[in-house]
Amino acid sequence: MKKAVLTLLALGLTAALAALYPRLMAAPAQEEGRAAVVRVWIGEKEPAVLRWAGKRAAAYEKETGRRLYLRAASEQEIASALAGEAGAVIPDLLIGPAGDQWVALRGYALILRDDAHQMATPAPTAALFFRPSPTPGPAAAPPSLPDWADIGAVLAPEELLHAVPGAVLSADPGRELSEGRARAALLSAGQAAQLTVGFRAFAVPEGRGLLPVCARGFSDDGAAFLSFLLSNASQTALADHGLYAVEKCLYSIDDPVRYWIDQSRAE
């Protein structure tokens, strides 16, 4: 009797293991297809892009339970990953400088020095980028763009040398504008707010002052986070970092320089 009971128990255990075997094997296989940590490389030099991506990564982790690892990547690392070199480390997602999808825009305005124009005073705020108060400051409506021949040289970073006539390379356009090395410069709204001289601001025609922040996904996990960055919530959050959305305007006339930059894409 005892032997029969043990035999029945053994047969029952075998049957139970046989029933569970497909599930036990499927779980590891499923996990093998997903990285333990989603690796996101940031190739953009603009710190605001890294801050925005970091904030959205935290929101993504909270929403999905996935872990993300963000870090700045060197030009060599990015080039190796894009070229698919043997032995190269490949991230799940690369944000800037090359990619087939835009996730954000950086924006610049034409800033014309005007010593007769009273300087804008930053409004009290804890934000990274302060907003000039309406009075004094740039006019409530964008003034007509002067003739390029009258403007002369325009100090510009390398990536905007072809954006406007008369652009000349400058390592620090804001500082050199304040020093009087030229009458005009292409500056972000944050840079313009830190000028030590009076100025007038103009939108760069045809959206040429807007520069894309690109991204490329190398895995399903990377593509999922990329879709999250393109969501309405993530695009709206760009305004918290002085950046611009891909397909919608974020700023009002209360923030005139950013508003004109934002609106310039429709010109």
URURSUL-V611187 format. One record per helix or strand of 2 or more residues. SS is the DSSP state (2 for helix, 1 for strand). FROM is the first residue (numbers start at 0). LEN is the number of residues. If there is no record, write none. Layout:
SS:FROM:LEN
SS:FROM:LEN
This chain:
2:1:31
1:37:5
2:46:18
1:67:5
2:74:9
1:92:3
1:100:7
1:108:5
2:147:4
1:153:3
2:157:3
1:166:3
2:172:6
1:183:4
2:188:5
1:198:5
2:204:3
1:209:8
2:219:10
2:231:10
2:252:14
